[in-house]
Amino acid sequence: MTHTVPEPLPKPDRTRTIAAFVITIILTSFVAATYGFGFYLFAQIVTDMRKDLGFGYTVVGTVTAAGQLGFLAFALLGTWVSTRLGGGTVTIGSAVLCGLCLVLIPTTDSIVLIGILLTILGGTAASVYVPLVEIVGRVVDYQHRGKVLGLISSGTSYGVFVNSLLVPSFVGSGNWRGLWYCVGLGTLAVTAVAAYAFKRFGLFYSPTHDKHDAAEHTDQDPATDDTTSARAGWRMVLVRWVVIVWIIKFLNGFACMPFQNYLSPYLREGLGFDIDFASQVWGVIAVIGMGAGFAVGWLSDRIGVRRSMMLCYAMFFTSAVLLVVAPVGYVPMVSGVLFALAFYPIYGLVPAYVSKSASGAAATVIFGVTNVTQGLGGIVGNYTAGFLKNVTGDFMWYYVVIAVATVVLGALVLQLPGEGSADSFVGRPAPNAVPDKESSHV
């Protein structure tokens, strides 16, 4: 059966601009659904579900851990499938699976089945994210990818914000099941629109056909041109900057995830703040996070991704240090502001760097593995934080570890070549690539 790869959309025309705008909104909504609903909604209404279904906190811990395992498994599976079926197919399929799981949760009283569905939801958060770099590279011009991926990375905060609007009305009336139906049907409706848009803009394709498309412009036999094949993508592990990116993502998970997971316990149990103050800190983090990704992404398109990453890690370092040396008065609030300004953008800056330094199957595989290393880092970090708390009796020491980790992260960023430079680019050159705005070194 003969297939053709869709031609790249023309750079300056109105169609490409519309495609970039529509796909950006769709991908942001997918992240909002898979992370905001799939990961965080259960945590917000678990008390009400426990009262109704009668399960304990041991079950809650098991389900939460299973969600992390689902994330890792789907990150690997999504990478493998994307290199064969295409990123568009995997993204839409993941969104459909997410919507179905959300709708199915309120249909059962079995906590085992609910646990399985939540595990799959944790997985869709990874698999929907894996192809983003490749998809954005196809529809968004090089010079705008930082802001676009920054906005998409902030999708989680939009999902959490929607949760905060819906939870009081549904849970207040004792209808937690209706809440799951609402977000699930909403996700499926958005996915239906997205599927039409993906087809309209030519985002359903098979990466294996990129090889034949590339061969039309060269003297190479398609069967021997591995530049954009799945195997070529896996060989990128031999490239130095790719390994550095994977280490950076591991340390992001190691430092960022425990920072937020243990922030409230540290504020309330370790520092003696009341629940109202802790809630205010989290409210500030959520509000700032809604715009931080886009703002810093916009900045990265002007000063370079690496400089923006260094700025984020500097703010992250300061945030951790403030919680160690002066956690009094409104200082933790300042720490929360700095954390939000660093946390949400950094999850867009790394894929922005990859999108400007790799293309095709190579970009999908590289970014797919970053999700795995990030998940592993989160598991190791959360375990280490709990271990230190048990040994020292104080969460403060892990914030010391976080501060040290951010210094290491800054040093690693300095080792990265300029994005899109001859030293870094992997895969078939993007048709609209422009020279790197940075010099070879920060």
C-alpha positions, -999 to 999 in steps of 0.1 A, spaced: 0 0 0 15 34 -10 16 62 14 29 98 10 43 121 36 25 154 38 45 183 23 57 209 49 33 238 51 47 269 34 66 292 58 50 326 53 14 318 44 -17 322 64 -24 284 65 8 277 84 0 305 109 -35 291 115 -21 256 118 5 267 144 -21 285 164 -47 257 164 -22 229 171 -7 249 200 -41 253 216 -49 216 210 -16 203 225 -20 226 255 -55 212 261 -41 177 259 -15 184 285 -42 200 307 -64 169 304 -37 142 308 -18 159 336 -45 182 352 -73 156 351 -54 124 348 -27 130 374 -41 156 399 -79 153 400 -78 121 420 -56 138 446 -81 167 449 -112 145 455 -96 114 471 -112 122 505 -147 121 490 -140 90 470 -126 73 502 -158 81 521 -180 67 494 -159 36 484 -143 28 517 -106 24 509 -76 35 530 -45 55 525 -24 24 518 -45 20 487 -40 57 479 -3 53 481 -4 21 459 -25 38 433 -2 69 432 29 47 428 11 27 401 5 60 382 42 67 382 49 32 368 23 37 342 40 70 332 74 52 328 59 23 308 39 45 284 69 68 279 88 39 266 59 24 247 49 58 233 84 64 220 85 30 202 50 34 187 57 70 176 86 59 155 63 35 137 29 50 135 37 87 138 34 113 165 0 125 154 -15 90 158 0 85 192 -10 119 205 -47 115 194 -48 79 206 -34 89 240 -60 116 243 -88 93 234 -76 67 259 -74 94 286 -110 105 279 -123 70 280 -105 62 313 -119 95 329 -154 85 318 -151 49 331 -138 57 366 -173 68 380 -190 37 365 -175 13 390 -172 9 428 -141 -14 425 -110 3 437 -89 -23 419 -105 -13 385 -102 24 394 -65 19 402 -60 3 368 -77 32 351 -57 57 371 -25 38 361 -34 41 325 -42 78 330 -7 83 344 6 65 313 -13 87 288 3 118 304 36 104 292 26 91 258 7 122 248 38 143 256 64 122 237 56 133 201 51 170 210 86 180 198 81 163 164 46 178 159 56 213 169 86 210 146 63 203 117 39 232 121 57 259 141 85 280 127 119 276 143 119 311 159 86 305 177 91 271 191 103 283 225 72 302 234 49 275 219 65 247 239 65 269 269 28 275 267 22 238 261 43 229 292 20 252 313 -10 231 303 -9 213 336 -16 245 355 -46 252 333 -59 217 340 -54 223 378 -72 256 375 -102 240 358 -102 215 386 -103 242 411 -134 257 394 -153 224 390 -144 205 423 -163 228 447 -196 226 428 -196 189 421 -181 177 454 -201 202 474 -233 185 461 -218 150 468 -215 142 431 -178 133 426 -189 108 399 -204 136 378 -171 155 379 -153 125 363 -180 124 336 -177 161 330 -139 162 324 -140 129 305 -166 139 280 -150 173 277 -117 156 269 -133 133 242 -150 163 226 -118 183 223 -101 151 210 -127 148 182 -120 184 171 -83 177 174 -85 146 152 -101 167 124 -75 194 128 -46 169 126 -61 154 95 -66 188 80 -30 199 86 -14 166 75 -2 153 109 -13 117 105 17 100 89 42 71 93 78 81 100 90 52 79 78 71 49 101 101 57 129 79 45 114 77 10 105 114 10 141 123 18 154 99 -9 135 119 -36 159 147 -30 191 126 -28 209 99 -46 205 75 -17 184 43 -18 154 47 7 162 13 21 197 24 32 189 60 43 186 57 80 187 94 88 151 97 99 144 60 106 135 47 140 169 30 142 187 63 135 167 78 164 180 52 189 216 58 178 214 94 192 224 79 226 259 81 212 257 119 208 271 138 238 245 165 240 217 140 240 231 122 270 235 156 288 198 164 281 188 130 295 208 137 327 193 171 329 158 156 328 167 131 354 178 158 378 147 179 369 126 150 382 149 144 411 147 181 423 114 196 409 90 168 418 99 164 455 101 202 458 64 205 452 54 172 468 70 180 501 64 218 501 31 217 521 44 192 547 76 213 551 56 245 555 31 231 579 50 204 599 85 217 596 81 255 598 48 258 616 27 277 591 -10 271 590 -30 255 562 -43 289 550 -8 302 543 3 269 526 -28 272 504 -20 308 495 16 297 485 1 270 462 -24 295 448 3 319 439 23 291 423 -7 280 402 -15 315 390 20 324 380 25 290 364 -3 298 339 17 325 323 53 316 332 58 289 306 48 312 277 67 342 291 100 324 295 94 305 262 90 339 245 122 350 261 141 319 250 132 327 214 151 359 218 180 352 240 184 315 234 171 284 251 203 277 271 204 312 286 168 309 296 175 275 312 203 291 332 179 318 344 154 292 355 179 272 374 192 304 391 156 311 403 151 275 413 184 276 433 173 309 451 139 294 458 155 263 475 180 284 494 154 307 508 135 277 523 168 267 540 183 299 553 153 322 559 120 304 559 102 331 580 74 356 574 65 359 537 98 345 525 82 311 516 58 331 495 87 346 476 102 312 473 70 299 458 70 327 432 105 319 421 97 282 420 67 288 397 88 310 374 113 282 371 93 250 374 67 254 346 90 270 320 118 244 324 94 216 312 90 236 280 126 247 275 141 212 273 117 201 245 123 235 229 160 228 228 154 193 214 130 207 187 157 231 176 185 205 176 168 174 162 140 164 138 118 135 128 122 101 145 154 113 162 135 141 180 108 117 191 132 91 205 153 117 222 124 134 239 107 101 246 136 89 266 138 122 285 103 114 299 116 81 312 147 96 328 125 124 343 101 98 358 131 78 372 145 110 387 111 117 404 110 83 419 146 85 432 140 121 445 108 113 463 124 83 480 155 102 489 134 131 504 114 106 525 146 88 536 163 121 547 131 131 566 132 98 585 169 100 593 171 138 602 135 145 612 134 175 589 125 182 553 150 210 552 179 188 543 163 177 510 160 214 500 197 216 506 201 187 482 178 205 457 200 236 458 231 215 451 213 197 423 205 230 406 242 240 406 249 207 388 221 214 364 236 248 356 270 232 349 254 207 326 236 234 306 269 251 300 281 220 283 253 220 257 261 233 222 240 261 208 206 248 197 203 243 160 240 247 155 261 225 132 275 208 164 241 199 177 217 192 149 205 156 145 182 143 118 170 158 85 173 196 87 141 215 94 129 234 63 125 267 82 155 265 105 173 298 111 208 303 125 212 300 163 208 333 182 235 323 206 272 318 202 287 284 206 290 289 243 269 306 269 
